[in-house]
Structure formats: C-alpha cells, structure tokens
Amino acid sequence: MMPEDLVKVLEKQQYRMVGSYASTKICYWTKESLRANRACYKELWYPPVESHRCMQMTPYMGCNFRCLHCWRVHSGDRGISWDEFPSDKRFDDPGIIVEKAIEEREKLLIGFKGHPKVDLLKVREAIRPSMMTMSLTGEPTFYPRMGELVEEAKSRKLITFLLTNGSMPEKLEQIDPLPWQLYISLYAPDKDTYLRVARPMIPDAWSRVNETLELFNSLDTRRVVRLTAIKGYNMKDSEGYSRLILKANPDFVEVKSYEWVGESMQRLPKTAMPLMEDVRNFSKEVSKYSGYEVEDEFVPSGVILLKR
C-alpha cells in the first residue's frame, strides 16, 4: 500500500487511489471539454478520442526515474519516503482496477452536474468513459498484468493509450494485446543529457531506452515518440533526436513543451518552459533531419505533431 501521508498529499491534488497502487484524476481537458467545449489535441489528432470521455489513470504510481520535469511527488519529496519499485508488491486484479477507476472518476465528475454552463447530457456521457489513458503518473509498465488490463478495458469498449519511459523493453514485448496507441517519452538526444534530465534509478537506463526504440517498430499498434522540450536542458542536437526517432520508426512524433507545474517547480526554473515559438523552431529542426513533416500544432498545450 502507499504511505498514508503520501495518499493525503495526492488526494489534495485531486488524485483518487484505486486499490493498492493505481490512481485516477480528472484531466484538465476533460474539465475544459465540459466547461467550455474545448477539445484537447488528442481528440483533434487521434479520432475517435473524446476529451470529455477520457479516463486519465495509472495502474502503478511508482517510477524508476526521477525526471526533473515530472509533476509528481518523488520518494523523498516533502519529507515522504516510500519504496517506489520493489519486486514483491501484490497487485490488484485488472477488472478491479478498471471498475474502481471508473467509480472514482464518476465521484470526481459529480459536481459538474450542477454547473450552470455545463450540458447535463455531456456530463452523463463523460461519466461513461470511452478511453483509458495510462499516463497519469509513474511508470505504468511496472504493472505486471498490462495485457490483461488492456483486454479488460477492451471488454468495456474502452480504447487504451499507454505512455512509457521506455526503460522496460522486455515488458513491452510481452504485452498482449497491445494498447490502441503506444507512446514512448524521449527526454534527450544523448546519454549524458538523458541521465541529467531523467535521473534514472537504474544503471542501464540509456541502453534500455535504446532497446525499446529498436523494438518499437515491431509493435503492431499505433506508435508515437514524444519529445519533452525543456528550454536550456534538452532542446539541442536535433540530428541526435532524429537518429533515435528513425530507429523507432513511429507513426507520429509529438514535440511537447515542458509545463512548469506540480513538483517540477521545485526542480526547474520557470524559464525552462519554452515559448511556442521555441517549440516551433525546434520542431522544424527535428523535421529537417528526420523527414517527419510538421502536420499541426496545438498552442494551448504547446505541442506540435510531426508525421510522415
């Protein structure tokens, strides 16, 4: 179980625990879709995504990285220590995780029923999610029954997104069925920068990420490489990034601005959050060397889409 003092912090941040190590939280863009009819870029770029029906969650709260740009509470932050990735955890059943995540998400959405600017019909739709995005926090592939979790979601007619840091290629290779869309986050174009930004707690992180990139092309699902752009830290060597992208051969590349939020504000200066023009310029450089063309941009999230 998670430490009680950590759970209290997370609940204040509007997380809701699901079983022992999973959690859910209402995405900003789910709220915006309900309040102002504004869709997130995933709805615009990857149909049939619906922002108000997206269930943001993670099957596992811990991680083997301590990324500078991460918004989550790491072990040691706020005086709270916990064992983030031991091998002897007892994990909950996939059916329980999906069912309880839907229940907790509904509780968090109930308040929108009384909102004067929100369409009640849309709230009723939102309460019945149509997708499950495993990217909320932590490293989801630590959950050992990921294929069963994806299957459980499919049985409830949920499409699935999975975001991984790429540190466990052997786990990705075993997932069956694969999620509907698979992301790998890429934090740097070279080993030294990667170690400074990702701060992995495992000694062979860089080689493991490269192994995942080599594996990526063989995974039969829609695949995305996401570059997290941090000004003054990793927005350099677009040729190096391009070599890694071409190794993975994804369907899409997202270049997304780091956002100065959560616990990352204690680790990085606000100036590390690039302007949209910075992201545009960097994306053009990546495009030039990778051959992936700039397809679209979404300014509210500071993200640019590249595709072949």
C-alpha positions in Angstrom: 0.0 0.0 0.0 1.0 3.6 -0.5 2.1 5.5 2.7 -0.8 7.3 4.3 0.9 10.7 4.3 1.6 10.4 0.6 -2.1 9.5 -0.1 -3.2 12.6 1.8 -1.0 14.8 -0.4 -2.3 13.1 -3.6 -5.9 13.5 -2.6 -5.4 17.2 -2.0 -4.1 17.3 -5.6 -7.4 15.6 -6.7 -5.9 12.1 -7.2 -8.1 9.2 -6.2 -6.5 5.9 -5.2 -7.7 2.8 -7.0 -6.8 -0.3 -5.0 -3.2 -0.6 -3.7 -1.0 1.2 -6.3 -3.3 2.6 -9.1 -5.0 6.0 -9.2 -7.1 8.3 -11.4 -7.6 12.0 -11.7 -9.8 14.2 -13.9 -7.7 15.6 -16.8 -7.7 19.4 -17.4 -9.0 18.8 -20.9 -11.9 16.7 -19.7 -12.9 19.7 -17.5 -12.4 22.1 -20.4 -14.5 20.0 -22.7 -17.3 20.1 -20.2 -17.0 23.7 -19.2 -16.1 25.4 -22.5 -16.5 22.8 -25.2 -12.7 22.9 -25.8 -11.1 19.7 -27.0 -7.6 18.5 -26.3 -5.1 17.8 -29.1 -5.6 14.0 -28.7 -9.3 14.5 -29.8 -8.2 16.6 -32.8 -5.3 14.4 -33.9 -6.3 10.8 -32.9 -10.0 10.1 -33.5 -12.2 8.6 -32.1 -10.8 10.2 -28.9 -13.4 12.3 -27.0 -11.9 14.6 -24.4 -14.8 14.5 -22.0 -14.9 10.7 -22.0 -11.1 10.2 -21.5 -10.3 8.4 -18.2 -6.8 9.5 -17.1 -5.3 6.9 -14.8 -2.2 4.8 -14.0 -2.1 1.2 -12.8 1.1 2.0 -10.9 2.1 5.1 -9.0 5.9 4.5 -8.6 8.7 5.0 -11.1 12.3 4.1 -11.7 13.1 7.7 -13.0 13.1 10.9 -11.1 12.8 13.3 -14.0 13.5 17.0 -13.4 10.3 17.9 -15.4 7.9 15.5 -13.7 5.0 17.0 -11.8 4.6 14.0 -9.4 5.8 13.6 -5.8 9.0 11.5 -5.8 10.1 9.5 -2.8 12.0 12.0 -0.6 9.9 15.0 -1.6 8.0 16.8 1.2 9.8 14.5 3.7 7.8 11.5 2.4 9.8 8.3 1.6 8.5 5.2 0.0 9.7 2.2 -1.9 8.7 3.1 -5.5 9.6 -0.1 -7.4 10.2 -3.2 -5.3 9.5 -6.5 -6.9 7.4 -8.1 -4.2 4.2 -6.0 -4.5 0.8 -7.6 -4.5 -1.1 -6.1 -7.4 -4.8 -5.8 -7.8 -6.8 -7.7 -10.4 -7.2 -5.8 -13.8 -11.0 -5.9 -13.5 -10.9 -4.3 -10.1 -8.6 -1.6 -11.3 -10.8 -0.6 -14.3 -14.0 -0.8 -12.3 -12.8 1.2 -9.4 -11.1 3.8 -11.6 -14.5 4.4 -13.4 -16.2 4.6 -10.0 -13.7 7.1 -8.5 -13.7 9.2 -11.7 -17.5 9.4 -11.6 -17.3 10.8 -8.0 -14.9 13.5 -9.2 -17.3 14.4 -12.0 -20.5 14.6 -10.0 -20.0 18.3 -9.3 -20.3 19.2 -12.9 -24.0 18.1 -12.9 -24.8 21.3 -11.1 -22.6 23.6 -13.1 -24.7 26.2 -14.9 -22.6 26.3 -18.0 -22.3 22.5 -18.5 -24.6 20.4 -20.7 -26.0 17.7 -18.4 -26.2 15.3 -21.3 -22.4 15.7 -21.9 -21.8 15.1 -18.2 -23.7 11.9 -18.4 -21.6 10.9 -21.4 -18.4 11.8 -19.5 -19.3 9.5 -16.6 -19.2 6.6 -19.1 -15.6 6.8 -20.4 -14.8 5.7 -23.9 -11.0 5.6 -23.4 -8.4 4.8 -20.7 -5.2 6.8 -20.9 -2.4 5.2 -18.8 -0.2 8.2 -18.5 -1.2 10.0 -15.3 1.9 9.4 -13.2 4.6 6.8 -12.5 5.6 4.1 -15.0 2.6 2.0 -16.0 4.6 -0.9 -17.3 5.5 -1.8 -13.7 2.0 -3.3 -13.5 2.7 -7.0 -14.4 -0.6 -7.8 -16.0 -0.7 -5.0 -18.6 -2.1 -7.2 -21.4 -5.0 -8.3 -19.2 -5.6 -4.7 -18.2 -5.8 -3.7 -21.9 -8.1 -6.6 -22.5 -10.3 -5.6 -19.6 -10.6 -2.1 -21.0 -11.5 -3.5 -24.4 -14.2 -5.7 -22.9 -15.8 -2.4 -21.7 -15.4 -0.8 -25.1 -12.6 1.5 -24.0 -9.7 2.3 -26.3 -6.4 2.5 -24.5 -3.4 4.8 -24.6 -0.2 3.8 -22.8 2.8 6.2 -22.1 6.1 4.6 -21.1 9.5 5.9 -20.3 10.9 3.0 -22.3 13.0 1.6 -19.5 11.5 -1.9 -19.6 11.5 -3.2 -23.2 11.0 -6.8 -22.0 7.7 -5.8 -20.5 6.5 -4.0 -23.7 7.4 -7.1 -25.8 5.2 -9.2 -23.6 2.0 -7.0 -23.7 -0.8 -8.9 -25.5 -2.9 -7.3 -26.6 -1.1 -4.1 -27.2 -2.8 -0.8 -26.3 -4.7 1.1 -29.1 -1.9 3.8 -29.0 1.6 3.5 -27.5 3.8 6.4 -26.6 7.4 6.5 -25.6 8.8 9.6 -23.9 12.2 10.6 -25.1 14.0 13.1 -22.9 17.3 13.7 -24.6 19.4 13.0 -27.8 22.4 11.6 -25.9 23.3 9.6 -22.8 24.8 12.4 -20.7 21.8 14.7 -21.2 19.4 11.8 -20.7 21.0 11.0 -17.3 20.9 14.6 -16.2 17.2 15.1 -17.2 15.7 11.7 -16.4 17.8 11.0 -13.3 17.1 7.2 -13.5 17.5 5.0 -10.5 18.7 2.1 -12.7 22.2 1.9 -14.0 21.4 0.9 -17.6 18.5 3.2 -18.4 20.0 4.7 -21.6 20.7 1.2 -23.1 17.3 0.1 -22.1 15.6 3.1 -23.8 17.6 2.4 -26.9 16.5 -1.2 -26.9 12.9 -0.1 -26.6 13.4 2.3 -29.6 14.8 -0.6 -31.6 11.8 -2.8 -30.6 9.2 0.0 -31.2 8.8 -0.6 -35.0 7.9 -4.3 -34.5 5.0 -3.5 -32.2 1.7 -3.8 -34.1 -0.2 -0.8 -32.9 -0.2 3.0 -33.5 3.1 4.3 -32.1 4.2 7.8 -31.1 7.5 9.2 -29.9 7.1 12.2 -27.7 9.9 14.7 -27.1 9.5 16.7 -23.9 11.1 20.0 -24.7 12.8 21.7 -21.8 14.5 25.0 -22.6 18.1 25.2 -21.6 18.3 21.5 -20.8 17.5 19.2 -23.8 16.4 21.4 -26.8 19.6 20.7 -28.7 21.1 18.3 -31.2 18.1 17.8 -33.4 20.2 15.4 -35.5 20.7 13.2 -32.5 17.0 13.2 -31.7 16.3 12.4 -35.4 18.6 9.3 -35.3 16.7 8.0 -32.3 13.3 8.7 -34.0 14.3 6.9 -37.2 15.5 4.0 -35.1 12.0 3.7 -33.6 10.1 4.5 -36.9 7.0 5.7 -35.2 3.7 6.7 -36.9 3.9 10.1 -35.3 6.2 12.4 -33.4 5.0 14.9 -30.8 7.2 17.7 -29.7 5.7 19.0 -26.5 6.6 21.9 -24.2 7.6 21.1 -20.6 5.0 22.7 -18.3 6.1 24.4 -15.1 3.6 22.7 -12.8 3.5 20.5 -9.7 6.6 19.3 -8.0 8.7 20.3 -11.1 8.5 23.9 -9.9 10.9 22.9 -7.1 13.4 21.4 -9.5 13.4 23.7 -12.6 13.2 27.5 -13.1 10.1 28.8 -14.9 12.3 29.8 -17.8 12.7 26.1 -18.6 9.2 26.2 -20.0 9.8 27.1 -23.7 7.6 29.6 -25.6 5.5 28.2 -28.5 8.0 29.8 -31.0 10.8 27.9 -29.3 8.9 24.7 -29.8 8.1 25.6 -33.4 11.7 26.3 -34.2 13.0 23.1 -32.6 10.3 21.0 -34.3 11.4 22.4 -37.7 15.0 21.3 -37.0 13.8 17.8 -36.0 11.7 17.7 -39.1 14.6 18.7 -41.3 16.8 15.8 -40.1 14.2 13.1 -39.5 12.0 13.5 -42.6 8.9 13.8 -40.4 6.8 16.7 -41.6 5.2 19.3 -39.4 1.5 18.4 -39.6 -0.3 20.5 -37.0 0.2 22.4 -33.7 -1.9 22.9 -30.6 -0.9 26.1 -28.9 -2.8 25.7 -25.5 -0.7 22.5 -24.8 2.5 23.8 -26.5 2.7 20.7 -28.7 3.4 20.1 -32.4 2.6 17.0 -34.4 5.0 15.5 -37.0 4.2 12.7 -39.3 5.5 11.1 -42.5 
